[in-house]
Amino acid sequence: MNLRLPDAPATDELGAALARTRPAQAVVHLVGDLGAGKSTLARALLRALGVQGTIRSPTYTLVERYPVDGGEALHLDLYRIGDPGELDFLGLDASEVCLWLVEWPDRGAGSLPPVDLRIELSIDGDGRAAVLTPFSPEAHRWLTRLESAFTSVHLRT
């Protein structure tokens, strides 16, 4: 699925639509250059899931944990890790996690659960482009639900 996000509210709307339509468990890889909107999208998704208070970027902490309906959501930013083995020291218990939002997932290759949905963000004029690629049957169903829920953003073909 290719989306054009013309402004910041559209990115927030995508996050909210992802939250409304998400499966019970999902691993989402957020891919894109610095400043492409990965943390902005993650923040909008978490806010739509009911996270109150400050939603911090995990740039320096590597992981932020949030209680959400159905378990725990993890927001990881792996930009600063040097080796995927460093994830072993973060104490991540996959059994309690219902949502993984992983920025710079290539840096954690082999140490992360399998990806369900990859969201690649890029700067596109004054807005952003988002390419959503499913990697699991549940993610295919998620995108079908998302397409119905996320109607105000221009779909590219």
C-alpha positions as CSV (number, residue, x, y, z in Angstrom):
1,M,0.0,0.0,0.0
2,N,1.4,3.4,-1.0
3,L,0.2,6.5,0.8
4,R,0.8,10.2,0.3
5,L,0.8,12.0,3.7
6,P,0.5,15.7,2.7
7,D,1.0,17.1,6.2
8,A,1.6,16.3,9.9
9,P,-2.1,15.7,10.7
10,A,-2.2,13.0,7.9
11,T,0.8,11.2,9.6
12,D,-1.1,11.4,12.9
13,E,-4.2,10.0,11.1
14,L,-2.2,7.1,9.7
15,G,-1.0,6.3,13.3
16,A,-4.6,6.4,14.6
17,A,-5.9,4.2,11.8
18,L,-3.1,1.7,12.4
19,A,-4.1,1.6,16.1
20,R,-7.8,1.2,15.4
21,T,-7.2,-1.7,12.9
22,R,-4.2,-3.4,14.5
23,P,-4.1,-7.1,15.2
24,A,-3.7,-8.5,18.7
25,Q,0.0,-8.9,18.2
26,A,2.3,-7.3,15.6
27,V,5.9,-6.5,14.8
28,V,6.2,-3.3,12.8
29,H,9.4,-2.1,11.3
30,L,9.6,1.7,10.7
31,V,12.2,2.4,8.0
32,G,13.4,5.7,6.6
33,D,16.1,8.3,6.8
34,L,16.6,10.6,9.8
35,G,13.7,13.0,9.9
36,A,11.4,10.9,7.7
37,G,8.7,10.6,10.5
38,K,9.3,7.2,12.1
39,S,9.0,8.5,15.7
40,T,6.2,10.8,14.8
41,L,4.2,7.9,13.4
42,A,5.0,5.7,16.4
43,R,4.0,8.5,18.7
44,A,0.6,8.9,16.9
45,L,-0.1,5.2,17.0
46,L,0.8,4.9,20.7
47,R,-1.4,8.0,21.6
48,A,-4.3,6.4,19.7
49,L,-3.8,3.2,21.7
50,G,-4.5,5.3,24.8
51,V,-0.9,6.0,26.0
52,Q,-1.1,9.1,28.3
53,G,1.6,11.5,29.2
54,T,4.9,11.9,27.5
55,I,5.8,9.5,24.7
56,R,9.5,9.8,24.5
57,S,11.7,8.9,21.5
58,P,13.9,5.9,22.4
59,T,16.9,7.5,20.6
60,Y,19.1,7.3,23.7
61,T,17.3,4.8,25.8
62,L,17.0,2.3,22.9
63,V,13.6,1.1,24.2
64,E,10.5,2.7,25.7
65,R,7.7,0.5,27.2
66,Y,4.0,1.4,27.3
67,P,1.1,-0.4,28.7
68,V,-1.7,-0.8,26.1
69,D,-4.8,-2.9,25.8
70,G,-3.7,-6.5,25.3
71,G,-0.2,-6.2,26.9
72,E,2.8,-4.0,26.4
73,A,3.9,-1.9,23.4
74,L,7.6,-1.5,22.8
75,H,9.1,1.4,20.8
76,L,12.7,0.6,19.9
77,D,15.2,2.9,18.2
78,L,18.2,0.8,17.2
79,Y,20.2,3.5,15.4
80,R,22.8,3.6,18.2
81,I,23.5,-0.1,18.6
82,G,26.7,-1.5,17.1
83,D,25.7,-5.2,17.1
84,P,22.4,-7.0,17.1
85,G,23.6,-9.0,20.2
86,E,23.2,-5.8,22.3
87,L,19.5,-6.4,22.3
88,D,20.0,-9.4,24.6
89,F,20.9,-6.9,27.4
90,L,17.7,-5.0,27.1
91,G,15.6,-7.6,28.9
92,L,12.9,-7.8,26.2
93,D,10.3,-10.5,27.0
94,A,8.5,-11.2,23.8
95,S,5.7,-13.1,25.6
96,E,4.4,-9.9,27.2
97,V,4.6,-7.7,24.1
98,C,1.6,-7.2,21.9
99,L,3.1,-4.5,19.7
100,W,6.7,-3.9,18.6
101,L,7.5,-0.6,16.9
102,V,11.1,-0.9,15.7
103,E,13.1,2.0,14.1
104,W,16.3,1.1,12.3
105,P,15.4,-2.7,12.4
106,D,18.2,-3.7,10.1
107,R,20.6,-3.0,13.0
108,G,18.8,-5.7,15.1
109,A,18.8,-8.3,12.4
110,G,18.5,-11.8,13.7
111,S,17.7,-10.6,17.3
112,L,14.1,-9.4,16.6
113,P,10.9,-11.3,16.2
114,P,9.8,-11.8,12.6
115,V,8.3,-8.6,11.0
116,D,4.6,-8.5,10.2
117,L,4.4,-5.0,8.7
118,R,7.2,-2.8,7.2
119,I,6.4,0.9,6.9
120,E,8.9,2.8,4.9
121,L,8.6,6.6,5.2
122,S,10.3,9.3,3.1
123,I,10.1,13.0,2.6
124,D,7.9,13.8,-0.4
125,G,7.7,17.5,-1.2
126,D,6.0,19.2,1.8
127,G,4.7,15.9,3.1
128,R,5.7,12.3,3.3
129,A,5.3,9.1,1.4
130,A,4.6,5.9,3.2
131,V,4.9,2.4,1.7
132,L,3.3,-0.3,3.8
133,T,4.4,-3.9,3.0
134,P,2.9,-6.9,4.8
135,F,5.0,-9.9,5.6
136,S,2.5,-12.1,7.3
137,P,-1.1,-13.2,6.7
138,E,-2.3,-11.2,9.6
139,A,-0.5,-8.1,8.2
140,H,-2.3,-8.6,4.9
141,R,-5.6,-8.6,6.8
142,W,-4.5,-5.5,8.7
143,L,-3.8,-3.6,5.5
144,T,-7.3,-4.6,4.2
145,R,-8.9,-3.1,7.4
146,L,-6.6,-0.1,7.2
147,E,-7.5,0.7,3.6
148,S,-11.2,1.0,4.7
149,A,-10.4,3.1,7.9
150,F,-7.8,5.5,6.4
151,T,-9.7,7.3,3.6
152,S,-8.7,11.0,3.8
153,V,-5.1,10.5,2.7
154,H,-4.5,10.2,-1.0
155,L,-3.7,6.6,-2.0
156,R,-1.2,6.4,-4.8
157,T,-1.4,3.7,-7.3
